[in-house]
Amino acid sequence: MLLVPLLLSLTVHEWAHAWSAYRLGDDTASRLGRLTLNPLAHMDPIGTFLLPLLGVPFGWAKPVPVNPARFRRDVSMTTGMAITAAAGPISNVVLAVLSTVVYGLMFRFSRGLATEGGAALLLTALIQVNVVLALFNLLPVPPLDGSRVVEAFLPLRLREGWAQVSRYAPFALLAVMLYGGVILDAPLRLASGLLQQLLVAVAT
């Protein structure tokens, strides 16, 4: 029940990176077969399968290769990388919202189906997984997507300092993985509250 939602969510996440890069003029991911919703093209043996099967509540897929030098001339490399990076978490937000709407419609038209059986569990897992993936990837810690977005808005005078900070990214990422529950607690509560309001609005 965790593996299927995670596999779907990670696949859409990586496809969104590839699709946005392609739309900006970079066909690197497309030429490598990553512009697809086929999970086999994106799976990582450890992050996509082993950890979820062991009950670890997070995972990852193979990063989509992006070559900013191939972006269209009207798109700067920094802006293009920020858009491409943001596309992944945005896709998870969209999946979470769509899953909430479908769950709400189930409550409205078939309350029994919404409270019993695998469909309800699957939709609940989809909502939770996508909220966590979106918030986790938006953290400004390299190599997470949020760091690319931050780089796009950093003034030039701060970029050298940011590069120095990025040298310690592996340690920061480890800390996030260990204490992610504490770091993301408030954003998770906010996102869950908003989706709960959406669910109630659709269900009634």
Secondary structure, DSSP 4 states (H G I P E B T S, - for coil): --HHHHHHHHHHHHHHHHHHHHHTT--HHHHTT-SS--GGGT--IIIIIIHHHTT-S----PPPP--GGGS-TTS-HHHHHHHHHHHHHHHHHHHHHHHHHHHHHHHHH-HHHHHSSHHHHHHHHHHHHHHHHHHHHTSS-TTSHHHHHHHHHS-HHHHHHHHHHHTTHHHHHHHHHHHHHHHTHHHHHHHHHHHHHHHHHHH-
